Amino acid sequence: MDSLIVFTNLPDRETAEKLALLLIERRLAACVSVLAPCSSVYRWQGEIQHDEEHPLLIKTTQDRYAELEASIRANHPYELPEIIAVPVTGALPAYLHWVESETRAGTPV
């Protein structure tokens, strides 16, 4: 099982919750944690930006990553969304099995 944690940030809680639900409904993620807002400072198109964002921690598998990324891009309000996938190198085996079973394509909803 090749599990991943995928990070992305959304501009508000409502948008974050909508994306989280969409990913779960499509079985692209086993769990999406919508975190408390944070302050992001970054340079965009030559200007320094200061924005409040709502991070998502998305638990998924490598097999589902391409479709997950496409769904984030299609439903994300940013022109260039942050989408970072980090491989899980250690975890409770039963949890990893659950992630895999919840993201299996073709599993009834």
C-alpha positions, -999 to +999 in steps of 0.1 A: +000+000+000+014+033-011-003+059+011+000+096+007-008+127+026-017+155+002-017+192+013-037+220-002-050+254+011-083+270+004-093+307+008-122+301+032-138+274+053-169+269+031-147+262+000-125+239+021-155+219+034-170+216-001-137+202-016-133+178+014-168+164+009-163+161-029-131+141-024-147+118+001-178+112-021-156+103-051-135+079-029-104+099-038-096+103-001-103+082+030-102+112+052-098+149+048-089+170+078-099+207+074-075+225+097-079+259+115-071+289+094-035+300+091-017+330+078+002+325+045+028+349+032+041+344-003+051+362-035+025+360-064+030+377-097+057+400-083+037+411-052+040+399-016+007+385-004-007+380+031-037+358+032-057+337+056-061+301+043-076+268+054-053+239+050-065+204+041-047+172+050-059+146+025-052+109+032-052+088+000-032+063-020-008+066-049-033+047-071-059+075-066-034+105-068-038+114-104-076+116-102-074+134-068-051+160-083-073+165-113-104+169-090-085+195-068-075+214-099-110+214-114-126+225-081-100+248-066-106+286-069-069+294-072-052+298-106-022+278-092-033+257-062-008+243-038-009+205-042+018+186-024+019+149-020+041+133+007+046+095+009+037+079+042+068+059+052+054+046+085+020+042+100-003+019+118-009-010+093-046-012+101-050+025+094-032+022+060-054-008+052-085+014+060-072+042+037-067+017+009-101+002+013-119+036+015-102+048-017-106+017-038-121+027-071-155+010-078-163+005-042-200+013-035-205+047-019 
